[in-house]
């Protein structure tokens, strides 16, 4: 096993050196656990280096599992007028308030996902619709009438989480990831941050090789693998680190600023 890990480290080091020579035009940043620290704040250091990247002509894109309403205040605070990817790629925005494409989750599947949650009364659940966020405390009486985007479960009871994952993984038409080790996120099949970035590249005339993606959870893996440079946070889940080309500092250590300095601007 030590030999395997040593070989993997050497491979990633060689890849990293090669990627440092590339020019990057789009920086896709996950929010929670990546750009945001453990107090859900953007540090001044991260904000400063994002400004430097924008001034250098880099397109900085929020790429998040959050809904638009939850991501917008962060984007606005940073002064960004650039594309956004929300609900794990379910929505692609040309810029804030200008929607390019939306992919909805079938209401019938949401009703079934909600039934699974009801069978696990200790598990928290939520769902994003085009109208906003619904959750365990405030569910809708008319789920069939809504346009849904994503459904999620949360519990620190790993056995219950595994049971839910096993059950819904047998269904067709779902893209299943997570944004923490203690949750499950469900999108329509084929929807991911990676497909969102591919569409943005098509719109902007970029290549995916010109993209840097940074994240910490399973909902970031597809984008990390598809991008020219995929970076895992120091606090990322192990599977994310294995998928990445490089690992930066944690979200408590301004890991995003480190990525911009080392790989994007190379200062």
N, C-alpha and C positions, 0 to 999 in steps of 0.2 A: 504493500500500500504506500509506503514511504517513497518508493521508486516512482510510482504512478504520480503522486503529488509533486515530486521534484520535477518530473518530465513536464507536467502541466504548468508548473511555475515558469520553467524555461521557455515553453511555447508562448505563454502569455507575455513574457518579457520581450521576446523577439517581435511579437505582433505589436506590442505597445510602442516599441522603437520605430517600427514602420509607420504606425498611425500618426506619430508625432510629426512626420514629414508632410502630412496631408493638409490641405486647406479646407476649413469647415465653414459652411454658410448658414446652417440652421442648428440651433441649440434647443433641444426638447427637454424640458425639466418637469419631472414629477414634483408634486407639492408636498404632501404629507410624508414625513420621514426622509425627505430629500432637500427641497429648498427650505422648508419650514423646520425650525428647531422643535424641541419637545414642548415648548410653550405655544406652538402654532404661530410663531413669529418668523419674519424674514430678518435675519441679522443685518446690521448695517454693512458688514463686510461683504455678504452675498449681494446685497442691493448695489453696493458700489461697483463690484465687478460685473454685474449685469449691465449697469450703465456703461461701463467701459466697452463691453461686448457690443452693445447697441451702437455706440459711437463709432466703433470699428466696422459697422455695416453688417454685423451678424444678426440674423433674425432669431429672436428669443421667443420660444413658444411654450406656454404652460401646457403640460400633457398630464392630465389628472383623472382619477376616478371620481372626483367630485362633480356635482352638477354645476351648470353655468353660474347659478346664483351664489354657490359657495366659493367658486374660483375667482369670480369677478373682482371682489374687493382686494384680493392679493395682487391681481394684474394691474388694477387701477393704482394701487399704492406704489407700484414699481414704475408707473408711467408708461406702461407698454400699450401700444396700439397695433399689436401683431396678432397673427393667428392663434387660436386656442383649440385644444383637443380636450373635450370634457366627457364625463361618464365612460371612461376607458375607450374612447373612439366612437361612442354612440352619436356624438355631435361633433362636427368640425365647423369652426368659425373662421371666416376670412379675417375678422378682427372682432373685438368686443361688440356685441349687439348685431353683428352681421353674419347670420347663419348661412353656411354653404350647404351642408348636408346633415340629415338626421336619419338614423336607423332605429326603428322602434322594436321593442320586445313584445311579441304576441300577447294580447291580454289574457288569452286562455292559459298560456304558460304561467303568467303572473298569478292567476287564480290558483293554479296547482302549486306553485312555489309558496304561496301564502298558506295553503292547506298544510304543506310540510311544516312550515313554521308553527302553525297552530297545534300540530302534533308534538311539538317540543316547546312547551309553555315557558321554560326558563331561558329560551334563546331570544335574543333581541333580533329584530328584523327591520328592514327599511326598503324603500323603493323610490326611484326617481321617475317622475312623469314630466311631461312637458309643462304641467301646471305647477310643479314644485315637488317637495319631498313629503312622502308619507312614511309613517313608521308604526311601531307597535303601539305607541301612545295615541296616535292619530291615523287610523286606517280609514279607507273610503268604503262607503256602502255600495258604491257603483264602480267596481274595478273594471268591468267590461267596457265602460264608457270612456276610459282614460287612454291616452297615448303614453305607453310605458317605455322607459329607456334602460333601466337596470334594476336588479333586485339583489339584496344582500342579507346575510346572516352574520351574527356575532355572538360568540360565547367563548369563555376561557375553559369550558368543559370540552377537552379535546375529543373525548369519546363521542359526545353528541355531535360535534362538528364533523367527525369522521362518518357517523351514521348518515347525516344529511348529505355529505359529499357523495357517499356511496350510492344513495338513492337517486339523486338528481343527475349523477354522471351517466346513468343508464338511459336518460332521456335523449331524444334527438333535438337538434336545433339550438343548443346552448353553447356558449363560450364561457368557461368557468375558470376564474383566477382568484386571487386575493389581494388585499392591500395591507394585510398584516397576518401574522401566523394564526390569529384567532378569528378570522372572518372568511367568508366565501362571497365572491362577487359574480353575478350572473348577467351576461350580455347575450344578444343574439349571436348565433354561430357566425364566425368570420369577422366579428367586430373586435378590434383591438387598437391599442395605441399605435401599433405598427401600421395597420391599414390606414389609420388616420394620417400618419406621417407620409405614407406613400401618396395619398391623395393631395396633401399639401405640397409635396415635391412636384407632383404633376402640375398643379396650379401655378407654382412659382418658377418652374423650369429648372429645378434642382435635381441632382442625383441623390439617391439614398447614401451613397458613399460620402456625401458632403454633410451628413447629419451626425451630430453627437447626441446620444440619448443617455439620460442619467436617471436612475431610479433605485428603489430598494425592495420592491415586492414582486410577486408573481405576475401582477398585471403590467409590469414593466419588461418582462423577459422578451416578449416578441419584438418590441421596439429595440431593445438592446442588441438582439441578434441581427435585426434587419439593418441597423444603422452602420455608417462607416466606422464609428467608434461608439461602442457600448460601454458605459461606465456604471459600476455598482457602487453604492455608498458603503462606507465602512460599517454601517449598521444594517446593511442589507441582509435578507435571508440568504442562506448558504447557496440555494439553487440559483439565485440571481448572480452571486459572485462567480459561480462556475460558468455562467453563460456570458459573462462580461469579458471585454478585452483588457480592462483596467479597473482598479479599485481606488477610490479616493477616500478622503476623510469622512467622518460621520456627519450627520446633520447637526451635531453639537459642535463640530470643528470646522464649520464653513466649508464643507466638502465641495459644494457647488463652486465657490470662489476658487478653490484649488483646481478644479477642472478647467475653468475659464483661463486661469493663469497658465497652467501647464500645457493644455492641449489646444485651446481655441485661439488664444492670443499669443501664447508661448513667450511670456515676458520673463 
